[in-house]
Amino acid sequence: MAIKIKESSECKFDLVSLGEIMLRLDPGEGRVRTAREFRAWEGGGEYNVARGLRKCFGLKTGVVTAFADNEVGHLIEDLIMQGGVCTDLIKWYPYDGIGRTIRNGLNFTERGFGIRGAVGVPDRGYTAASQLKKGDIDWEEIFGKAGVRWFHTGGIYAALSETTPGVVIEAVEVAQKYGTIVSYDLNYRPSLWDSIGGQKKAQEINREIAQYVDVMIGNEEDFTACLGFEVEGLDENISQINVEKFKAMIEKAVSTFPNFQATATTLRTVKTATVNDWGAICWHGGTFYEAIHRAELEILDRVGGGDSFASGLIYGFLTHNDASKAINYGAAHGALAMTTPGDTSMVTLKEVEKLMAGGSARVVR
């Protein structure tokens, strides 16, 4: 059974995402604490999905977010423009000169190597995006007049402040009113929830939002941390993954939330920072679909791998409306995105489809 998706001819955007975008400062092969120079990227869990769909898959996307009107904000805007995502929906707020009341987010992230895991140090207090509140965005204009086929947001944005859950709920209500498909990536980040009620608060808010979601996305631990669905026998380090146990957990989730038209989860076992087992499963219409499993996948930069999985999955539904193809587009795009630095994908649709078809890494000349 296909998901009912609006035709592209009816809509200005194939996808719009809602979330915060930070300036990522990357020390390359070194460490944040000893760095003397950084490479700059833009990144944000929800935005990365829109960028992947635009840059790799060629769809029309936009992002709803907010920036303080200073040079850092305009650097992030410039990076977004390079990725081709529409910036018309960004709200700009006057900068106070020192960042006492409003700022743009910074994200210092090192990749890790071998036995040393990746480390992220976000600096995102008082950001413009976190201060958005219900009523600040004209969702009727976006979904009712411009038209959007698919709306994507997630648990990172919902955790940013006391007001952002209200922005998410307002957005998904209007999206559903106009027949736009809503996807939500749970993306549990303990550091975001610790100071505002911890995991209990995360589950309270995410379960409320889940009632409005058509396609729920998560990783190995998100469904437990954010929605309270335990995976039987899973240890704290997720050292082994039993796919059948994950399927049992997802069946509980779709029974509790019958509005879910599809759910998808990545299945990652971390051998080292640079070698992971990588797979994914999708539930749709009462059937499970499993992606090609890639054991001992070599990784350069894991940040954004889950977001690239989500953009591939959404492309599969938007273009083919086929869950089997969607889960394999997602897994292949996520795997390839982790072979390059930065939060976002640098690969092409041709490369994704070559990997899906079993293509090798032989040199292309």
C-alpha positions in Angstrom: 0.0 0.0 0.0 1.5 3.3 -1.1 1.7 6.4 1.1 -0.6 9.1 -0.2 1.8 11.9 -1.3 0.8 15.2 -3.0 1.9 15.6 -6.6 5.0 17.8 -7.2 3.0 19.9 -9.7 0.8 21.1 -6.7 3.7 22.2 -4.5 6.5 24.7 -4.5 8.6 22.4 -2.3 9.2 18.6 -2.3 10.3 18.9 1.3 10.6 21.6 4.0 12.5 21.0 7.3 12.3 22.7 10.6 15.4 22.9 12.9 18.4 24.7 14.1 21.5 25.0 11.8 24.9 25.6 13.5 28.3 26.4 12.3 30.4 23.2 12.6 34.0 23.8 13.4 36.0 20.7 12.5 39.7 20.2 13.6 40.1 17.6 10.8 42.4 14.7 11.9 43.3 16.5 15.2 41.4 17.2 18.4 39.3 20.2 19.5 41.3 20.8 22.6 44.6 21.2 20.7 43.4 22.7 17.4 45.0 25.8 15.9 42.7 25.9 12.9 39.2 24.6 12.0 37.4 23.8 8.8 33.9 25.3 8.7 30.7 23.4 7.7 27.1 24.0 8.3 25.0 21.3 10.0 21.8 20.5 11.8 20.0 17.2 12.1 16.7 18.3 10.4 18.4 20.6 7.9 20.9 17.9 6.8 17.9 16.0 5.4 16.8 18.9 3.3 20.3 19.5 2.0 20.8 15.8 1.1 17.5 15.7 -0.8 18.5 18.9 -2.7 22.2 18.3 -3.4 22.3 14.5 -4.0 18.8 13.8 -5.1 17.9 17.0 -6.9 14.6 17.8 -5.2 13.2 21.2 -4.3 13.7 21.8 -0.5 13.6 24.7 2.0 14.4 25.1 5.7 12.6 27.0 8.4 15.0 28.2 11.1 16.2 31.5 12.6 19.5 33.4 12.8 20.9 36.4 14.7 21.7 39.0 12.0 25.5 39.0 12.2 28.5 37.8 10.2 28.3 34.2 11.7 24.7 34.0 10.7 25.4 35.1 7.1 28.3 32.6 6.9 25.9 29.8 7.7 23.4 31.3 5.2 26.2 31.3 2.5 27.0 27.6 3.2 23.2 26.8 3.0 23.1 28.5 -0.4 26.0 26.4 -1.7 23.9 23.4 -0.9 20.9 24.7 -2.9 18.4 24.7 -0.1 15.9 27.6 -0.3 16.7 30.3 2.4 13.4 32.3 1.9 11.9 30.7 5.0 14.7 31.8 7.4 13.8 34.4 10.0 16.4 37.0 11.0 16.5 38.8 14.3 18.6 41.8 15.3 21.9 41.0 17.0 22.5 42.6 20.3 26.3 43.1 19.7 27.6 40.6 22.2 25.3 37.6 22.2 23.8 38.3 25.6 20.2 37.7 24.4 20.5 36.1 21.0 23.2 34.1 19.2 24.0 31.7 16.4 25.0 28.1 17.4 28.5 26.7 17.1 29.3 23.1 17.1 32.9 21.9 17.7 33.1 18.3 16.5 36.0 15.9 16.1 35.6 12.7 14.1 37.4 10.2 16.3 39.6 7.4 15.0 39.9 3.7 15.8 39.5 3.3 19.6 39.0 7.1 20.1 35.3 8.0 19.6 34.0 11.1 18.0 33.4 14.1 20.4 30.9 16.9 19.9 30.9 20.2 21.9 27.9 22.2 21.0 27.7 25.9 22.0 24.1 26.7 21.3 22.6 28.5 24.3 20.3 31.5 23.5 20.3 30.8 19.8 17.7 32.5 17.6 16.3 29.1 16.5 15.8 28.0 20.1 13.8 31.2 20.8 11.2 30.6 18.1 7.8 30.1 19.7 4.3 29.2 18.5 2.9 31.9 16.2 6.3 33.1 14.9 6.1 31.1 11.6 3.2 31.5 9.1 2.6 27.8 8.5 -0.6 28.5 6.6 1.5 30.4 4.0 4.0 27.5 3.7 1.6 24.5 3.7 -1.6 26.1 2.5 -0.4 28.6 -0.2 3.1 27.5 -1.3 2.4 23.8 -0.9 4.8 21.1 0.5 4.8 17.4 -0.3 6.8 16.3 2.8 7.6 18.0 6.1 10.6 16.8 8.3 11.6 17.8 11.8 12.9 16.0 14.8 13.8 15.5 18.4 16.8 17.7 18.5 14.8 20.8 17.7 12.0 19.8 20.1 14.6 19.6 22.9 16.2 23.1 22.3 14.0 25.1 24.7 10.6 25.3 26.5 9.1 26.9 23.4 10.3 24.7 20.5 7.9 21.8 21.2 5.1 24.2 20.6 6.6 25.3 17.3 6.8 21.6 16.2 3.3 20.8 17.2 1.9 23.9 15.5 3.8 23.0 12.3 2.7 19.3 12.1 -0.9 20.2 12.8 -1.0 22.6 9.8 1.0 20.2 7.7 -1.5 17.4 8.2 -4.4 19.8 7.6 -3.1 20.3 4.0 -2.2 16.7 3.4 1.6 17.1 3.7 3.4 13.9 4.9 5.2 14.4 8.3 8.4 12.6 9.2 10.1 13.0 12.5 13.6 11.8 13.5 13.7 11.1 17.2 17.5 11.8 17.4 17.9 11.5 21.2 20.6 13.8 22.6 21.0 13.3 26.4 22.9 16.6 26.8 19.9 18.6 25.4 17.4 17.0 27.8 19.5 16.8 31.0 18.7 20.3 32.2 15.0 20.3 31.3 13.7 17.1 32.8 15.9 14.4 31.4 14.6 11.3 29.6 11.2 11.5 31.3 10.6 14.9 29.8 12.0 13.6 26.4 9.4 10.8 26.4 6.5 13.1 27.4 7.2 15.5 24.6 8.1 13.0 21.9 5.1 10.9 22.6 2.8 13.9 22.3 4.5 14.9 18.9 4.3 11.2 17.7 0.5 11.4 17.5 1.0 13.7 14.4 3.7 11.8 12.6 3.3 9.7 9.5 6.9 8.4 9.1 8.8 7.9 12.4 12.6 7.6 12.1 15.2 6.6 14.8 18.4 4.8 15.4 19.2 1.8 17.6 18.4 3.5 20.9 16.0 6.4 20.0 12.7 4.4 20.2 13.6 3.4 23.7 15.0 6.7 25.0 12.3 8.9 23.3 9.2 6.8 23.2 9.8 4.2 26.0 9.8 1.1 23.7 12.4 -1.4 25.0 14.4 -3.7 22.7 14.6 -7.0 24.6 18.2 -8.2 25.3 19.9 -5.0 24.0 23.0 -4.1 26.1 24.0 -0.5 27.0 26.8 -0.5 24.4 24.6 -2.1 21.6 27.5 -4.6 21.1 25.1 -6.9 19.2 21.9 -6.3 17.2 19.2 -8.9 17.0 17.0 -7.7 14.1 14.0 -9.8 15.2 14.0 -8.1 18.6 14.0 -4.7 16.9 11.0 -5.8 14.7 9.2 -6.8 17.9 9.8 -3.3 19.4 8.6 -1.6 16.2 5.4 -3.7 16.2 4.7 -2.4 19.7 5.3 1.2 18.5 3.0 1.0 15.5 0.3 -0.6 17.6 0.5 2.3 20.1 0.7 4.9 17.3 -1.6 3.6 14.5 -1.0 6.9 12.7 2.5 5.7 11.7 2.4 4.8 8.0 6.0 3.8 8.1 8.8 3.6 10.7 12.5 3.2 9.9 15.6 2.6 12.0 19.2 2.3 11.4 21.1 -0.7 12.9 24.6 0.3 13.8 27.1 -1.7 15.8 30.2 0.3 16.6 33.3 -1.8 16.3 35.6 1.2 16.4 35.1 4.9 15.6 36.1 4.1 12.0 34.6 0.6 11.5 30.8 0.0 12.1 28.4 -2.6 11.0 25.6 -0.7 9.2 22.1 -1.8 8.2 18.5 -0.6 8.5 14.9 -1.9 8.6 11.6 -0.3 7.6 8.1 -1.2 8.6 5.3 -0.2 6.2 1.8 -1.6 5.7 2.3 -4.5 8.1 5.5 -5.7 6.4 9.2 -5.3 7.3 11.8 -4.4 4.7 15.5 -4.8 5.4 18.3 -3.0 3.7 21.5 -4.6 2.4 23.6 -5.2 5.5 27.1 -3.8 5.3 29.4 -5.4 7.9 32.6 -3.6 8.9 31.8 -0.5 7.0 34.8 1.9 6.9 33.9 5.4 8.1 35.7 8.8 7.8 33.1 10.9 9.6 30.0 9.4 11.2 28.3 12.8 11.9 25.2 13.1 9.7 25.1 9.5 8.7 21.6 9.1 10.2 20.4 12.3 8.5 21.6 11.1 5.1 19.8 7.8 5.8 16.6 9.8 6.4 17.0 11.8 3.2 17.6 8.6 1.1 14.6 7.0 2.7 12.4 10.0 2.0 13.6 10.2 -1.6 12.6 6.5 -2.0 9.1 7.2 -0.9 8.7 10.6 -2.7 10.1 9.2 -6.0 9.1 5.5 -6.1 6.6 5.2 -3.1 8.2 1.8 -2.5 9.4 0.8 1.0 11.9 -1.7 -0.2 13.6 0.8 -2.5 13.3 3.5 0.2 15.1 1.6 2.9 17.9 0.8 0.5 18.2 4.3 -0.8 18.5 5.4 2.8 21.1 2.8 3.9 23.3 3.4 0.8 23.1 7.2 1.0 23.9 7.1 4.8 26.9 4.7 4.2 28.3 6.9 1.4 27.8 10.1 3.3 30.1 8.8 6.1 33.0 8.4 3.7 33.5 12.2 3.5 34.0 14.9 6.1 31.2 17.3 7.3 27.6 16.8 8.3 26.2 16.6 4.9 26.4 14.3 1.8 28.9 14.9 -1.0 27.7 12.0 -3.1 25.6 11.8 -6.3 22.4 9.9 -7.0 24.4 7.8 -9.6 26.8 6.7 -6.8 24.0 5.8 -4.5 22.3 3.7 -7.1 25.6 2.1 -8.0 26.1 1.0 -4.4 22.5 -0.3 -4.1 23.2 -2.4 -7.2 26.3 -3.9 -5.6 28.9 -1.7 -7.3 32.5 -1.9 -6.1 34.9 0.8 -5.0 37.1 0.3 -8.1 38.5 3.6 -9.5 36.3 5.5 -11.9 38.2 7.1 -14.8 
